[in-house]
């Protein structure tokens, strides 16, 4: 399905997990949250929001923690980006990726998308959401045939289903990696503790074990700013493609 043939329906809310401390970047993030690191001459979150708008997203919930007030001051309510943006803060203690998402559920739609605050995923979001609707499962994970090129592959993917997912115990059958964009039903979090830290990867792994995680293969590589090398590659990519995007 080409971009011109994308299905027409209301896009789910997009949750962006932007609460991490970003220790791998060292001094760069001591006073500046990762979302506001300059990339291609602009704060990184601007690139993410611009892409979300391009892909038909209307509402974004930013799950913030470390230095999150700076992100909120920059983004505001999202009106200048053509979006409706709200914030969900971890509070006194960081809740981890899973705990932060559970806390934000009241601001999310029954079906929502989730991505990380350090990812730039230049692909068709509507096509991925359509894949979720067709699969009829509780979750769908976009996957990329990585073969250990950009990071360690952690997924066995076969016939539209994530067969195995494990970020800690990889094996030679794992040719794919989680792309960084997942569609979920809110009910997935009913059995997970509230106001307690837990990892979203554990939620994904449980869904896989229950046979409730569909997969959708994308062909575009992912970009990230969670490491120095990733930051350099993303800066180069966005610098080269910047002229193709609307500048606010």
N, C-alpha and C positions, 0 to 999 in steps of 0.2 A: 504494500500500500504506500503510495507516494504521499508527500506532504500535502499536495493539492487534493488528495482523496481522503484526508483524515476524517474520522467520524465526527458528527456534530452532536454534542451533548454538553451539559454543564460540567465543567472541570471540578474535581474535588479540591478541597482545601489542601494547600501544600504546607507541611510542617518542615521547618529548617532547624536542625539541631546545631546550635551555635553557642553551646555553653562550656566547651572544653578549655583547658588551660594552655594547650599547644606547647608542651615542653620541648618537642623536637625542634622547634624554631628558635629556641634560646632567647637571647636578649630582644629579638624582634618583637616578641609579644609580652614583654614584661609590663609595659605601660599601654599597649594597644591590643585590643582583642583581635583575634585572627580575622574576623569578618571585615575589619577596617584596614587591614594591611593593603598598601597601595599595590595594585596589579595593573599593568598597562596604563599607569597614570591615574587610576581611580580606585577608591575603596572597593575591595573584592565583593562585598555584599551588593553593590550597585550592579555589577555584572550578573550576579545571580538573579536579582529581581528583574532586571531587564530581560533576561532569558525567560524567566517565568511568565512575564507579561507576553512575550512573543509566542509562547506555547499555549496561551489561552487561559492561564491561571488568573483568577480574580481575587482570591483571598489567600493570604499567607499568615501563618503563625510562627513567630520566631521564638524558639525555646532557648532562653539565654541564661547564662550563669556568670562566669568569670568576666568582669568588666562589661557586663551586659548593658549597663546604663549608657555607656558610650554608643553602643549600637542603636539603642532606642532614641538617643538624642539625634543621631544622624538620619535614621530612617523615618522617625515619626510615625504617622498613621498610614504612610505609603501613598498618600494622595498624589504627590508629585511624580510618582512612578506609575500612576494609573492603576494602583492596586489598593486593596484594603489590608492593612497590616496590623496585627495585634501581637502582644508579647506575653509570654509565660515565663516567669522567673523561677529558678530552682528554689531560692530562699537561702537560709543560713548555711546549708550544706549542699554540695553538688549531688545531684540525684542520678548521675550516669545517663546514658542515652535512653535507656528504657524508662527509668523513673521520671525523667524530664518529659517524655512523651505521654506517659500515664497522667501526669499532673495537668497537661495541656488538653486532655480529651474534651473537656467541656467547651473548648473553643474550636474544636475540629468537627468536620462533617462525619456522618456515619461511615462513609468510605473516604479515606484521605491518602494523600501521597506523603512520603517522608524522604528527605535527603539530608546529607551532612553539610554543615556550614563551611566546609573547606573544599567542596566538590563543585566542578563546573561540568555539567552534563549536557552537551550540545546534541540533543537528539529529539525525537518526536514524543512528547509526553502524552498527547492524546491517543496515539497508537498503543502505547503501553497501558493506559487506562482501559482502552477498548479490549486489550488482551485479558486484563483482569476480569472485566465483565463477562467475557466469553468463557473464561476458565471455570467460573462458579466455585472458586475456593476462597478461603479467608484471607489469603495474601498472594501477591505476585511480585516476584523479584526480577528486575531487569538484570540480565547476565551478559557477559562479554567473553568471547573466546580469547583468553589472555595468554595461556600457555607460558606462564611465569615471565612474561615480557615486562609488564609495568609493575607488577607486584606478585606475591605468591598466589597462585591459583588455589581456590578453596571450595570449588563446587563441582560436583558431578551433575551434569544436565543431560536429560534425555527425553525426547518426545514431549516437550512443553512442560516438563516437571523438574523441579530441583530435587534430585535423588538424594544427594548428600551435601551438607553444608557444615564446614568446620574450619574456623579460623586458626585453630591451635594444632590440629592434627591433619596435615595435608597428606595426600597419597598420589601415586602416579596416575590414577584415573581422573584426577581433578584437572581439567583443561580450561575450566571457566572460572571467572571471578565475579563477585557481586558488583554490579556496575555503580551502585550508590543511589538508585531510585527504586523505592518499593511502594506498592499500593496495599493498604491494609483495611480491614474492617475493625472498627473501634472495639467490637466485642472480644477481640483477641486479648485485650488487656484485663478482662474481668477477673481472671484468676491470679493476676500479679499484684504484689503488695503496693499500697499507696504510700506516698511520702517516704519511700525507702529506695536507696540506690540499687539499680540493676542494669544489666547490659542488654541493649536491643538485640545483639547477636544471639543471646540466649533465647529470646522470643522467637527469632527466626529459626533457630535450630529446632525448637519444639514444634513449630509449624511444619517443618520439613519432616520430622519424625512422625507426625500425625498424618502426613500425606496431604497437607493443606497449603503448601506453598507451590504455586505455579511458577513458571519461568518464561521470560520473553527475551530472546536473543537480540541484542542491538549490535550494529556494525561499526558505530562510531566509538573511538577510544575515549576514555574518561580522562579528565584533568583534575588535579588536586593541588592544594597549597599547604598540605600538612607536613611537608618535608622541604628542605632547601632545594633539592633537585626538582620536586614537583612544582614548587613556587616558580622556579626559573622557567620550566617548560610551559607552565600556564601563562606566565607573563609574556613569553614569546608568542604563544598561540593567540592570545587575546590582542596583543599589539598588532599582529598580522591581520586579524579579522575585525578589528575595531571599526573600521570604516564601513563595514556591512551592517552595523547596528545603529539605531537611533541614539543620539547623544542628548541626555537631559541637561 
